[in-house]
Amino acid sequence: MEDLLTTLIAPLVTDIKKIDIEKIQEERGIRFIVHIPKDEIAKVIGKEGKMVKAIKNLMKVRAIKDNVFVNVEVVEA
């Protein structure tokens, strides 16, 4: 599932190596914390948060298929 998240974020940023994805296993499911540099975060969030909402929705679809709960958080690094 982390591969899907990386694939979705990669075209939005200039250097994917600057992005850090932290995976935390919880009792309810999986939480991904995406650390993005300050100069790149606007590209990932998008206008009115539409891009990050689309990423979260695609991750939820994948989570339903895998029968788990997933939460994606985007934070500034």
mmJSON file of the N, C-alpha and C atoms, coordinates in Angstrom:
{"data_MODEL":{"atom_site":{
"group_PDB":["ATOM","ATOM","ATOM","ATOM","ATOM","ATOM","ATOM","ATOM","ATOM","ATOM","ATOM","ATOM","ATOM","ATOM","ATOM","ATOM","ATOM","ATOM","ATOM","ATOM","ATOM","ATOM","ATOM","ATOM","ATOM","ATOM","ATOM","ATOM","ATOM","ATOM","ATOM","ATOM","ATOM","ATOM","ATOM","ATOM","ATOM","ATOM","ATOM","ATOM","ATOM","ATOM","ATOM","ATOM","ATOM","ATOM","ATOM","ATOM","ATOM","ATOM","ATOM","ATOM","ATOM","ATOM","ATOM","ATOM","ATOM","ATOM","ATOM","ATOM","ATOM","ATOM","ATOM","ATOM","ATOM","ATOM","ATOM","ATOM","ATOM","ATOM","ATOM","ATOM","ATOM","ATOM","ATOM","ATOM","ATOM","ATOM","ATOM","ATOM","ATOM","ATOM","ATOM","ATOM","ATOM","ATOM","ATOM","ATOM","ATOM","ATOM","ATOM","ATOM","ATOM","ATOM","ATOM","ATOM","ATOM","ATOM","ATOM","ATOM","ATOM","ATOM","ATOM","ATOM","ATOM","ATOM","ATOM","ATOM","ATOM","ATOM","ATOM","ATOM","ATOM","ATOM","ATOM","ATOM","ATOM","ATOM","ATOM","ATOM","ATOM","ATOM","ATOM","ATOM","ATOM","ATOM","ATOM","ATOM","ATOM","ATOM","ATOM","ATOM","ATOM","ATOM","ATOM","ATOM","ATOM","ATOM","ATOM","ATOM","ATOM","ATOM","ATOM","ATOM","ATOM","ATOM","ATOM","ATOM","ATOM","ATOM","ATOM","ATOM","ATOM","ATOM","ATOM","ATOM","ATOM","ATOM","ATOM","ATOM","ATOM","ATOM","ATOM","ATOM","ATOM","ATOM","ATOM","ATOM","ATOM","ATOM","ATOM","ATOM","ATOM","ATOM","ATOM","ATOM","ATOM","ATOM","ATOM","ATOM","ATOM","ATOM","ATOM","ATOM","ATOM","ATOM","ATOM","ATOM","ATOM","ATOM","ATOM","ATOM","ATOM","ATOM","ATOM","ATOM","ATOM","ATOM","ATOM","ATOM","ATOM","ATOM","ATOM","ATOM","ATOM","ATOM","ATOM","ATOM","ATOM","ATOM","ATOM","ATOM","ATOM","ATOM","ATOM","ATOM","ATOM","ATOM","ATOM","ATOM","ATOM","ATOM","ATOM","ATOM","ATOM","ATOM","ATOM","ATOM","ATOM","ATOM","ATOM"],
"id":[1,2,3,4,5,6,7,8,9,10,11,12,13,14,15,16,17,18,19,20,21,22,23,24,25,26,27,28,29,30,31,32,33,34,35,36,37,38,39,40,41,42,43,44,45,46,47,48,49,50,51,52,53,54,55,56,57,58,59,60,61,62,63,64,65,66,67,68,69,70,71,72,73,74,75,76,77,78,79,80,81,82,83,84,85,86,87,88,89,90,91,92,93,94,95,96,97,98,99,100,101,102,103,104,105,106,107,108,109,110,111,112,113,114,115,116,117,118,119,120,121,122,123,124,125,126,127,128,129,130,131,132,133,134,135,136,137,138,139,140,141,142,143,144,145,146,147,148,149,150,151,152,153,154,155,156,157,158,159,160,161,162,163,164,165,166,167,168,169,170,171,172,173,174,175,176,177,178,179,180,181,182,183,184,185,186,187,188,189,190,191,192,193,194,195,196,197,198,199,200,201,202,203,204,205,206,207,208,209,210,211,212,213,214,215,216,217,218,219,220,221,222,223,224,225,226,227,228,229,230,231],
"type_symbol":["N","C","C","N","C","C","N","C","C","N","C","C","N","C","C","N","C","C","N","C","C","N","C","C","N","C","C","N","C","C","N","C","C","N","C","C","N","C","C","N","C","C","N","C","C","N","C","C","N","C","C","N","C","C","N","C","C","N","C","C","N","C","C","N","C","C","N","C","C","N","C","C","N","C","C","N","C","C","N","C","C","N","C","C","N","C","C","N","C","C","N","C","C","N","C","C","N","C","C","N","C","C","N","C","C","N","C","C","N","C","C","N","C","C","N","C","C","N","C","C","N","C","C","N","C","C","N","C","C","N","C","C","N","C","C","N","C","C","N","C","C","N","C","C","N","C","C","N","C","C","N","C","C","N","C","C","N","C","C","N","C","C","N","C","C","N","C","C","N","C","C","N","C","C","N","C","C","N","C","C","N","C","C","N","C","C","N","C","C","N","C","C","N","C","C","N","C","C","N","C","C","N","C","C","N","C","C","N","C","C","N","C","C","N","C","C","N","C","C","N","C","C","N","C","C","N","C","C","N","C","C"],
"label_atom_id":["N","CA","C","N","CA","C","N","CA","C","N","CA","C","N","CA","C","N","CA","C","N","CA","C","N","CA","C","N","CA","C","N","CA","C","N","CA","C","N","CA","C","N","CA","C","N","CA","C","N","CA","C","N","CA","C","N","CA","C","N","CA","C","N","CA","C","N","CA","C","N","CA","C","N","CA","C","N","CA","C","N","CA","C","N","CA","C","N","CA","C","N","CA","C","N","CA","C","N","CA","C","N","CA","C","N","CA","C","N","CA","C","N","CA","C","N","CA","C","N","CA","C","N","CA","C","N","CA","C","N","CA","C","N","CA","C","N","CA","C","N","CA","C","N","CA","C","N","CA","C","N","CA","C","N","CA","C","N","CA","C","N","CA","C","N","CA","C","N","CA","C","N","CA","C","N","CA","C","N","CA","C","N","CA","C","N","CA","C","N","CA","C","N","CA","C","N","CA","C","N","CA","C","N","CA","C","N","CA","C","N","CA","C","N","CA","C","N","CA","C","N","CA","C","N","CA","C","N","CA","C","N","CA","C","N","CA","C","N","CA","C","N","CA","C","N","CA","C","N","CA","C","N","CA","C","N","CA","C","N","CA","C","N","CA","C","N","CA","C"],
"label_alt_id":[null,null,null,null,null,null,null,null,null,null,null,null,null,null,null,null,null,null,null,null,null,null,null,null,null,null,null,null,null,null,null,null,null,null,null,null,null,null,null,null,null,null,null,null,null,null,null,null,null,null,null,null,null,null,null,null,null,null,null,null,null,null,null,null,null,null,null,null,null,null,null,null,null,null,null,null,null,null,null,null,null,null,null,null,null,null,null,null,null,null,null,null,null,null,null,null,null,null,null,null,null,null,null,null,null,null,null,null,null,null,null,null,null,null,null,null,null,null,null,null,null,null,null,null,null,null,null,null,null,null,null,null,null,null,null,null,null,null,null,null,null,null,null,null,null,null,null,null,null,null,null,null,null,null,null,null,null,null,null,null,null,null,null,null,null,null,null,null,null,null,null,null,null,null,null,null,null,null,null,null,null,null,null,null,null,null,null,null,null,null,null,null,null,null,null,null,null,null,null,null,null,null,null,null,null,null,null,null,null,null,null,null,null,null,null,null,null,null,null,null,null,null,null,null,null,null,null,null,null,null,null],
"label_comp_id":["MET","MET","MET","GLU","GLU","GLU","ASP","ASP","ASP","LEU","LEU","LEU","LEU","LEU","LEU","THR","THR","THR","THR","THR","THR","LEU","LEU","LEU","ILE","ILE","ILE","ALA","ALA","ALA","PRO","PRO","PRO","LEU","LEU","LEU","VAL","VAL","VAL","THR","THR","THR","ASP","ASP","ASP","ILE","ILE","ILE","LYS","LYS","LYS","LYS","LYS","LYS","ILE","ILE","ILE","ASP","ASP","ASP","ILE","ILE","ILE","GLU","GLU","GLU","LYS","LYS","LYS","ILE","ILE","ILE","GLN","GLN","GLN","GLU","GLU","GLU","GLU","GLU","GLU","ARG","ARG","ARG","GLY","GLY","GLY","ILE","ILE","ILE","ARG","ARG","ARG","PHE","PHE","PHE","ILE","ILE","ILE","VAL","VAL","VAL","HIS","HIS","HIS","ILE","ILE","ILE","PRO","PRO","PRO","LYS","LYS","LYS","ASP","ASP","ASP","GLU","GLU","GLU","ILE","ILE","ILE","ALA","ALA","ALA","LYS","LYS","LYS","VAL","VAL","VAL","ILE","ILE","ILE","GLY","GLY","GLY","LYS","LYS","LYS","GLU","GLU","GLU","GLY","GLY","GLY","LYS","LYS","LYS","MET","MET","MET","VAL","VAL","VAL","LYS","LYS","LYS","ALA","ALA","ALA","ILE","ILE","ILE","LYS","LYS","LYS","ASN","ASN","ASN","LEU","LEU","LEU","MET","MET","MET","LYS","LYS","LYS","VAL","VAL","VAL","ARG","ARG","ARG","ALA","ALA","ALA","ILE","ILE","ILE","LYS","LYS","LYS","ASP","ASP","ASP","ASN","ASN","ASN","VAL","VAL","VAL","PHE","PHE","PHE","VAL","VAL","VAL","ASN","ASN","ASN","VAL","VAL","VAL","GLU","GLU","GLU","VAL","VAL","VAL","VAL","VAL","VAL","GLU","GLU","GLU","ALA","ALA","ALA"],
"label_asym_id":["A","A","A","A","A","A","A","A","A","A","A","A","A","A","A","A","A","A","A","A","A","A","A","A","A","A","A","A","A","A","A","A","A","A","A","A","A","A","A","A","A","A","A","A","A","A","A","A","A","A","A","A","A","A","A","A","A","A","A","A","A","A","A","A","A","A","A","A","A","A","A","A","A","A","A","A","A","A","A","A","A","A","A","A","A","A","A","A","A","A","A","A","A","A","A","A","A","A","A","A","A","A","A","A","A","A","A","A","A","A","A","A","A","A","A","A","A","A","A","A","A","A","A","A","A","A","A","A","A","A","A","A","A","A","A","A","A","A","A","A","A","A","A","A","A","A","A","A","A","A","A","A","A","A","A","A","A","A","A","A","A","A","A","A","A","A","A","A","A","A","A","A","A","A","A","A","A","A","A","A","A","A","A","A","A","A","A","A","A","A","A","A","A","A","A","A","A","A","A","A","A","A","A","A","A","A","A","A","A","A","A","A","A","A","A","A","A","A","A","A","A","A","A","A","A","A","A","A","A","A","A"],
"label_entity_id":["1","1","1","1","1","1","1","1","1","1","1","1","1","1","1","1","1","1","1","1","1","1","1","1","1","1","1","1","1","1","1","1","1","1","1","1","1","1","1","1","1","1","1","1","1","1","1","1","1","1","1","1","1","1","1","1","1","1","1","1","1","1","1","1","1","1","1","1","1","1","1","1","1","1","1","1","1","1","1","1","1","1","1","1","1","1","1","1","1","1","1","1","1","1","1","1","1","1","1","1","1","1","1","1","1","1","1","1","1","1","1","1","1","1","1","1","1","1","1","1","1","1","1","1","1","1","1","1","1","1","1","1","1","1","1","1","1","1","1","1","1","1","1","1","1","1","1","1","1","1","1","1","1","1","1","1","1","1","1","1","1","1","1","1","1","1","1","1","1","1","1","1","1","1","1","1","1","1","1","1","1","1","1","1","1","1","1","1","1","1","1","1","1","1","1","1","1","1","1","1","1","1","1","1","1","1","1","1","1","1","1","1","1","1","1","1","1","1","1","1","1","1","1","1","1","1","1","1","1","1","1"],
"label_seq_id":[1,1,1,2,2,2,3,3,3,4,4,4,5,5,5,6,6,6,7,7,7,8,8,8,9,9,9,10,10,10,11,11,11,12,12,12,13,13,13,14,14,14,15,15,15,16,16,16,17,17,17,18,18,18,19,19,19,20,20,20,21,21,21,22,22,22,23,23,23,24,24,24,25,25,25,26,26,26,27,27,27,28,28,28,29,29,29,30,30,30,31,31,31,32,32,32,33,33,33,34,34,34,35,35,35,36,36,36,37,37,37,38,38,38,39,39,39,40,40,40,41,41,41,42,42,42,43,43,43,44,44,44,45,45,45,46,46,46,47,47,47,48,48,48,49,49,49,50,50,50,51,51,51,52,52,52,53,53,53,54,54,54,55,55,55,56,56,56,57,57,57,58,58,58,59,59,59,60,60,60,61,61,61,62,62,62,63,63,63,64,64,64,65,65,65,66,66,66,67,67,67,68,68,68,69,69,69,70,70,70,71,71,71,72,72,72,73,73,73,74,74,74,75,75,75,76,76,76,77,77,77],
"pdbx_PDB_ins_code":[null,null,null,null,null,null,null,null,null,null,null,null,null,null,null,null,null,null,null,null,null,null,null,null,null,null,null,null,null,null,null,null,null,null,null,null,null,null,null,null,null,null,null,null,null,null,null,null,null,null,null,null,null,null,null,null,null,null,null,null,null,null,null,null,null,null,null,null,null,null,null,null,null,null,null,null,null,null,null,null,null,null,null,null,null,null,null,null,null,null,null,null,null,null,null,null,null,null,null,null,null,null,null,null,null,null,null,null,null,null,null,null,null,null,null,null,null,null,null,null,null,null,null,null,null,null,null,null,null,null,null,null,null,null,null,null,null,null,null,null,null,null,null,null,null,null,null,null,null,null,null,null,null,null,null,null,null,null,null,null,null,null,null,null,null,null,null,null,null,null,null,null,null,null,null,null,null,null,null,null,null,null,null,null,null,null,null,null,null,null,null,null,null,null,null,null,null,null,null,null,null,null,null,null,null,null,null,null,null,null,null,null,null,null,null,null,null,null,null,null,null,null,null,null,null,null,null,null,null,null,null],
"Cartn_x":[0.826,0.0,0.872,2.033,2.967,3.45,3.542,3.95,2.924,1.654,0.601,0.695,0.906,1.021,2.213,3.323,4.5,4.233,3.542,3.209,2.286,1.37,0.444,1.124,2.091,2.742,3.893,4.565,5.769,5.597,4.521,4.413,4.176,3.795,3.452,4.656,5.726,6.893,8.086,9.061,10.222,11.213,11.351,12.294,11.625,11.282,10.586,11.475,12.788,13.699,13.613,13.068,12.886,11.651,10.789,9.545,9.797,9.311,9.463,8.075,7.832,6.545,6.746,6.058,6.134,4.888,5.089,3.977,3.846,2.66,2.412,1.27,1.56,0.54,-0.237,-1.533,-2.396,-3.356,-4.067,-5.015,-6.185,-6.567,-7.668,-7.233,-5.953,-5.484,-4.099,-3.893,-2.58,-2.705,-1.722,-1.677,-0.38,-0.503,0.649,0.812,2.012,2.327,3.343,2.954,3.795,4.45,5.77,6.535,7.018,6.568,6.875,7.552,8.612,9.263,8.305,8.595,7.722,7.464,8.485,8.315,7.527,7.281,6.56,5.142,4.834,3.567,2.336,2.435,1.293,0.918,1.9,1.631,0.861,1.172,0.519,-0.896,-1.074,-2.403,-3.331,-2.842,-3.645,-4.61,-5.312,-6.285,-7.442,-7.716,-8.807,-8.68,-7.479,-7.256,-7.74,-8.027,-8.589,-7.616,-6.335,-5.36,-5.183,-5.046,-4.859,-6.134,-7.293,-8.546,-8.611,-8.168,-8.164,-7.199,-6.032,-5.06,-5.649,-6.286,-6.892,-8.006,-8.818,-9.896,-9.363,-8.307,-7.716,-7.117,-6.525,-5.972,-7.095,-8.225,-9.356,-9.915,-9.972,-10.449,-9.546,-8.236,-7.277,-7.413,-7.657,-7.798,-9.041,-10.118,-11.339,-11.075,-10.328,-9.994,-9.16,-8.252,-7.4,-8.039,-9.251,-10.014,-9.287,-8.749,-8.107,-8.584,-8.29,-8.586,-7.29,-7.339,-6.126,-6.395,-5.39,-5.463,-4.179,-4.31,-3.156,-3.109,-1.966,-1.763,-0.593,-0.749,0.313,0.801,2.106,2.679,3.902,4.185,5.347,6.604,7.624,8.893,9.828],
"Cartn_y":[-1.189,0.0,1.256,1.138,2.267,2.578,1.555,1.759,2.597,2.345,3.124,4.587,4.835,6.201,6.912,6.239,6.804,7.093,6.187,6.36,7.554,7.788,8.91,10.256,10.278,11.531,11.881,10.889,11.108,12.139,12.115,13.106,14.54,14.694,16.011,16.784,16.085,16.734,16.668,17.542,17.561,16.445,16.103,15.039,14.152,12.936,12.015,11.591,11.725,11.334,12.264,13.459,14.394,14.057,13.225,12.856,11.65,11.752,10.656,10.15,8.868,8.265,7.361,7.708,6.943,6.066,4.78,3.831,3.389,3.587,3.207,2.192,1.027,-0.024,0.214,0.391,0.596,-0.576,-0.651,-1.763,-1.658,-0.442,-0.254,-0.395,-0.183,-0.244,0.349,1.061,1.624,3.138,3.84,5.295,5.652,6.415,6.903,8.381,8.776,10.18,10.552,11.463,11.864,13.194,13.179,14.382,14.994,16.222,16.884,18.222,18.577,19.872,21.042,22.147,23.322,23.809,23.778,24.283,23.336,22.11,21.119,20.844,21.245,20.822,21.38,22.563,23.151,22.332,21.749,20.92,19.661,19.102,17.852,18.134,19.227,19.554,20.004,20.826,21.279,22.384,22.912,23.971,23.431,24.132,23.779,22.345,21.788,20.448,19.328,19.647,18.634,17.495,17.812,16.773,15.797,16.31,15.425,14.621,15.191,14.443,13.284,13.526,12.463,11.344,11.718,10.718,9.886,10.549,9.832,8.9,9.353,8.508,7.271,7.429,6.267,5.294,5.818,4.951,4.209,4.864,4.201,3.082,3.305,2.256,1.035,1.266,0.162,-0.524,0.261,-0.304,-1.186,-0.765,-1.575,-2.909,-2.855,-4.08,-5.023,-4.434,-5.237,-5.49,-4.963,-5.15,-4.585,-3.38,-2.676,-1.222,-0.526,0.896,1.653,2.715,3.484,4.969,5.658,7.095,7.708,8.773,9.441,10.869,11.234,12.589,13.209,14.45,15.179,16.257,16.239,17.234,17.859,19.069,19.8,19.331,19.058,18.602,19.758],
"Cartn_z":[0.0,0.0,0.0,0.607,0.62,-0.8,-1.631,-3.021,-3.779,-3.53,-4.167,-3.756,-2.49,-1.996,-2.635,-2.738,-3.387,-4.861,-5.52,-6.925,-7.141,-6.219,-6.345,-6.081,-5.18,-4.807,-5.751,-6.318,-7.131,-8.256,-9.04,-10.125,-9.63,-8.386,-7.863,-7.337,-7.013,-6.407,-7.368,-7.131,-8.014,-7.694,-6.409,-6.019,-4.963,-5.356,-4.453,-3.293,-3.426,-2.355,-1.146,-1.335,-0.224,0.61,0.071,0.739,1.642,2.877,3.834,4.211,3.997,4.331,5.542,6.611,7.86,7.966,8.164,8.263,9.712,10.29,11.675,11.695,12.215,12.344,13.635,13.511,14.672,14.776,15.889,16.06,15.088,14.706,13.762,12.311,12.03,10.648,10.507,9.417,9.107,8.978,9.547,9.401,8.694,7.614,6.885,7.179,7.584,7.789,6.715,5.836,4.721,5.073,5.208,5.521,4.207,3.942,2.682,2.98,2.236,2.453,2.208,2.857,2.818,1.385,0.528,-0.83,-1.741,-1.319,-2.124,-1.629,-0.411,0.207,-0.512,-1.074,-1.778,-3.01,-3.661,-4.845,-4.475,-3.328,-2.905,-2.389,-1.684,-1.158,-2.282,-3.193,-4.32,-3.927,-4.925,-4.671,-3.848,-2.765,-1.846,-1.324,-1.347,-0.821,-1.721,-2.968,-3.866,-4.157,-4.305,-4.642,-3.484,-2.272,-1.118,-0.84,-1.105,-0.945,-1.93,-3.162,-4.173,-3.78,-3.255,-2.808,-1.674,-0.714,0.41,-0.058,-1.013,-1.527,-2.236,-3.024,-3.696,-2.692,-1.641,-0.599,0.135,0.344,0.998,0.14,-1.177,-2.083,-1.99,-1.985,-1.858,-0.501,0.549,1.891,1.985,1.362,1.36,0.669,-0.428,-1.15,-0.278,0.539,1.421,2.782,2.989,4.223,5.454,5.323,6.426,6.438,7.52,7.634,7.41,6.619,6.344,6.569,7.095,7.314,6.779,5.989,5.398,5.932,6.504,7.012,6.257,5.855,5.181,6.126,6.438,7.341,6.682,7.123,6.617,7.336,6.565,7.152,7.397],
"occupancy":[1.0,1.0,1.0,1.0,1.0,1.0,1.0,1.0,1.0,1.0,1.0,1.0,1.0,1.0,1.0,1.0,1.0,1.0,1.0,1.0,1.0,1.0,1.0,1.0,1.0,1.0,1.0,1.0,1.0,1.0,1.0,1.0,1.0,1.0,1.0,1.0,1.0,1.0,1.0,1.0,1.0,1.0,1.0,1.0,1.0,1.0,1.0,1.0,1.0,1.0,1.0,1.0,1.0,1.0,1.0,1.0,1.0,1.0,1.0,1.0,1.0,1.0,1.0,1.0,1.0,1.0,1.0,1.0,1.0,1.0,1.0,1.0,1.0,1.0,1.0,1.0,1.0,1.0,1.0,1.0,1.0,1.0,1.0,1.0,1.0,1.0,1.0,1.0,1.0,1.0,1.0,1.0,1.0,1.0,1.0,1.0,1.0,1.0,1.0,1.0,1.0,1.0,1.0,1.0,1.0,1.0,1.0,1.0,1.0,1.0,1.0,1.0,1.0,1.0,1.0,1.0,1.0,1.0,1.0,1.0,1.0,1.0,1.0,1.0,1.0,1.0,1.0,1.0,1.0,1.0,1.0,1.0,1.0,1.0,1.0,1.0,1.0,1.0,1.0,1.0,1.0,1.0,1.0,1.0,1.0,1.0,1.0,1.0,1.0,1.0,1.0,1.0,1.0,1.0,1.0,1.0,1.0,1.0,1.0,1.0,1.0,1.0,1.0,1.0,1.0,1.0,1.0,1.0,1.0,1.0,1.0,1.0,1.0,1.0,1.0,1.0,1.0,1.0,1.0,1.0,1.0,1.0,1.0,1.0,1.0,1.0,1.0,1.0,1.0,1.0,1.0,1.0,1.0,1.0,1.0,1.0,1.0,1.0,1.0,1.0,1.0,1.0,1.0,1.0,1.0,1.0,1.0,1.0,1.0,1.0,1.0,1.0,1.0,1.0,1.0,1.0,1.0,1.0,1.0,1.0,1.0,1.0,1.0,1.0,1.0,1.0,1.0,1.0,1.0,1.0,1.0],
"B_iso_or_equiv":[0.0,0.0,0.0,0.0,0.0,0.0,0.0,0.0,0.0,0.0,0.0,0.0,0.0,0.0,0.0,0.0,0.0,0.0,0.0,0.0,0.0,0.0,0.0,0.0,0.0,0.0,0.0,0.0,0.0,0.0,0.0,0.0,0.0,0.0,0.0,0.0,0.0,0.0,0.0,0.0,0.0,0.0,0.0,0.0,0.0,0.0,0.0,0.0,0.0,0.0,0.0,0.0,0.0,0.0,0.0,0.0,0.0,0.0,0.0,0.0,0.0,0.0,0.0,0.0,0.0,0.0,0.0,0.0,0.0,0.0,0.0,0.0,0.0,0.0,0.0,0.0,0.0,0.0,0.0,0.0,0.0,0.0,0.0,0.0,0.0,0.0,0.0,0.0,0.0,0.0,0.0,0.0,0.0,0.0,0.0,0.0,0.0,0.0,0.0,0.0,0.0,0.0,0.0,0.0,0.0,0.0,0.0,0.0,0.0,0.0,0.0,0.0,0.0,0.0,0.0,0.0,0.0,0.0,0.0,0.0,0.0,0.0,0.0,0.0,0.0,0.0,0.0,0.0,0.0,0.0,0.0,0.0,0.0,0.0,0.0,0.0,0.0,0.0,0.0,0.0,0.0,0.0,0.0,0.0,0.0,0.0,0.0,0.0,0.0,0.0,0.0,0.0,0.0,0.0,0.0,0.0,0.0,0.0,0.0,0.0,0.0,0.0,0.0,0.0,0.0,0.0,0.0,0.0,0.0,0.0,0.0,0.0,0.0,0.0,0.0,0.0,0.0,0.0,0.0,0.0,0.0,0.0,0.0,0.0,0.0,0.0,0.0,0.0,0.0,0.0,0.0,0.0,0.0,0.0,0.0,0.0,0.0,0.0,0.0,0.0,0.0,0.0,0.0,0.0,0.0,0.0,0.0,0.0,0.0,0.0,0.0,0.0,0.0,0.0,0.0,0.0,0.0,0.0,0.0,0.0,0.0,0.0,0.0,0.0,0.0,0.0,0.0,0.0,0.0,0.0,0.0],
"pdbx_formal_charge":[null,null,null,null,null,null,null,null,null,null,null,null,null,null,null,null,null,null,null,null,null,null,null,null,null,null,null,null,null,null,null,null,null,null,null,null,null,null,null,null,null,null,null,null,null,null,null,null,null,null,null,null,null,null,null,null,null,null,null,null,null,null,null,null,null,null,null,null,null,null,null,null,null,null,null,null,null,null,null,null,null,null,null,null,null,null,null,null,null,null,null,null,null,null,null,null,null,null,null,null,null,null,null,null,null,null,null,null,null,null,null,null,null,null,null,null,null,null,null,null,null,null,null,null,null,null,null,null,null,null,null,null,null,null,null,null,null,null,null,null,null,null,null,null,null,null,null,null,null,null,null,null,null,null,null,null,null,null,null,null,null,null,null,null,null,null,null,null,null,null,null,null,null,null,null,null,null,null,null,null,null,null,null,null,null,null,null,null,null,null,null,null,null,null,null,null,null,null,null,null,null,null,null,null,null,null,null,null,null,null,null,null,null,null,null,null,null,null,null,null,null,null,null,null,null,null,null,null,null,null,null],
"auth_seq_id":[1,1,1,2,2,2,3,3,3,4,4,4,5,5,5,6,6,6,7,7,7,8,8,8,9,9,9,10,10,10,11,11,11,12,12,12,13,13,13,14,14,14,15,15,15,16,16,16,17,17,17,18,18,18,19,19,19,20,20,20,21,21,21,22,22,22,23,23,23,24,24,24,25,25,25,26,26,26,27,27,27,28,28,28,29,29,29,30,30,30,31,31,31,32,32,32,33,33,33,34,34,34,35,35,35,36,36,36,37,37,37,38,38,38,39,39,39,40,40,40,41,41,41,42,42,42,43,43,43,44,44,44,45,45,45,46,46,46,47,47,47,48,48,48,49,49,49,50,50,50,51,51,51,52,52,52,53,53,53,54,54,54,55,55,55,56,56,56,57,57,57,58,58,58,59,59,59,60,60,60,61,61,61,62,62,62,63,63,63,64,64,64,65,65,65,66,66,66,67,67,67,68,68,68,69,69,69,70,70,70,71,71,71,72,72,72,73,73,73,74,74,74,75,75,75,76,76,76,77,77,77],
"auth_comp_id":["MET","MET","MET","GLU","GLU","GLU","ASP","ASP","ASP","LEU","LEU","LEU","LEU","LEU","LEU","THR","THR","THR","THR","THR","THR","LEU","LEU","LEU","ILE","ILE","ILE","ALA","ALA","ALA","PRO","PRO","PRO","LEU","LEU","LEU","VAL","VAL","VAL","THR","THR","THR","ASP","ASP","ASP","ILE","ILE","ILE","LYS","LYS","LYS","LYS","LYS","LYS","ILE","ILE","ILE","ASP","ASP","ASP","ILE","ILE","ILE","GLU","GLU","GLU","LYS","LYS","LYS","ILE","ILE","ILE","GLN","GLN","GLN","GLU","GLU","GLU","GLU","GLU","GLU","ARG","ARG","ARG","GLY","GLY","GLY","ILE","ILE","ILE","ARG","ARG","ARG","PHE","PHE","PHE","ILE","ILE","ILE","VAL","VAL","VAL","HIS","HIS","HIS","ILE","ILE","ILE","PRO","PRO","PRO","LYS","LYS","LYS","ASP","ASP","ASP","GLU","GLU","GLU","ILE","ILE","ILE","ALA","ALA","ALA","LYS","LYS","LYS","VAL","VAL","VAL","ILE","ILE","ILE","GLY","GLY","GLY","LYS","LYS","LYS","GLU","GLU","GLU","GLY","GLY","GLY","LYS","LYS","LYS","MET","MET","MET","VAL","VAL","VAL","LYS","LYS","LYS","ALA","ALA","ALA","ILE","ILE","ILE","LYS","LYS","LYS","ASN","ASN","ASN","LEU","LEU","LEU","MET","MET","MET","LYS","LYS","LYS","VAL","VAL","VAL","ARG","ARG","ARG","ALA","ALA","ALA","ILE","ILE","ILE","LYS","LYS","LYS","ASP","ASP","ASP","ASN","ASN","ASN","VAL","VAL","VAL","PHE","PHE","PHE","VAL","VAL","VAL","ASN","ASN","ASN","VAL","VAL","VAL","GLU","GLU","GLU","VAL","VAL","VAL","VAL","VAL","VAL","GLU","GLU","GLU","ALA","ALA","ALA"],
"auth_asym_id":["A","A","A","A","A","A","A","A","A","A","A","A","A","A","A","A","A","A","A","A","A","A","A","A","A","A","A","A","A","A","A","A","A","A","A","A","A","A","A","A","A","A","A","A","A","A","A","A","A","A","A","A","A","A","A","A","A","A","A","A","A","A","A","A","A","A","A","A","A","A","A","A","A","A","A","A","A","A","A","A","A","A","A","A","A","A","A","A","A","A","A","A","A","A","A","A","A","A","A","A","A","A","A","A","A","A","A","A","A","A","A","A","A","A","A","A","A","A","A","A","A","A","A","A","A","A","A","A","A","A","A","A","A","A","A","A","A","A","A","A","A","A","A","A","A","A","A","A","A","A","A","A","A","A","A","A","A","A","A","A","A","A","A","A","A","A","A","A","A","A","A","A","A","A","A","A","A","A","A","A","A","A","A","A","A","A","A","A","A","A","A","A","A","A","A","A","A","A","A","A","A","A","A","A","A","A","A","A","A","A","A","A","A","A","A","A","A","A","A","A","A","A","A","A","A","A","A","A","A","A","A"],
"auth_atom_id":["N","CA","C","N","CA","C","N","CA","C","N","CA","C","N","CA","C","N","CA","C","N","CA","C","N","CA","C","N","CA","C","N","CA","C","N","CA","C","N","CA","C","N","CA","C","N","CA","C","N","CA","C","N","CA","C","N","CA","C","N","CA","C","N","CA","C","N","CA","C","N","CA","C","N","CA","C","N","CA","C","N","CA","C","N","CA","C","N","CA","C","N","CA","C","N","CA","C","N","CA","C","N","CA","C","N","CA","C","N","CA","C","N","CA","C","N","CA","C","N","CA","C","N","CA","C","N","CA","C","N","CA","C","N","CA","C","N","CA","C","N","CA","C","N","CA","C","N","CA","C","N","CA","C","N","CA","C","N","CA","C","N","CA","C","N","CA","C","N","CA","C","N","CA","C","N","CA","C","N","CA","C","N","CA","C","N","CA","C","N","CA","C","N","CA","C","N","CA","C","N","CA","C","N","CA","C","N","CA","C","N","CA","C","N","CA","C","N","CA","C","N","CA","C","N","CA","C","N","CA","C","N","CA","C","N","CA","C","N","CA","C","N","CA","C","N","CA","C","N","CA","C","N","CA","C","N","CA","C","N","CA","C","N","CA","C","N","CA","C"],
"pdbx_PDB_model_num":[1,1,1,1,1,1,1,1,1,1,1,1,1,1,1,1,1,1,1,1,1,1,1,1,1,1,1,1,1,1,1,1,1,1,1,1,1,1,1,1,1,1,1,1,1,1,1,1,1,1,1,1,1,1,1,1,1,1,1,1,1,1,1,1,1,1,1,1,1,1,1,1,1,1,1,1,1,1,1,1,1,1,1,1,1,1,1,1,1,1,1,1,1,1,1,1,1,1,1,1,1,1,1,1,1,1,1,1,1,1,1,1,1,1,1,1,1,1,1,1,1,1,1,1,1,1,1,1,1,1,1,1,1,1,1,1,1,1,1,1,1,1,1,1,1,1,1,1,1,1,1,1,1,1,1,1,1,1,1,1,1,1,1,1,1,1,1,1,1,1,1,1,1,1,1,1,1,1,1,1,1,1,1,1,1,1,1,1,1,1,1,1,1,1,1,1,1,1,1,1,1,1,1,1,1,1,1,1,1,1,1,1,1,1,1,1,1,1,1,1,1,1,1,1,1,1,1,1,1,1,1]
}}}
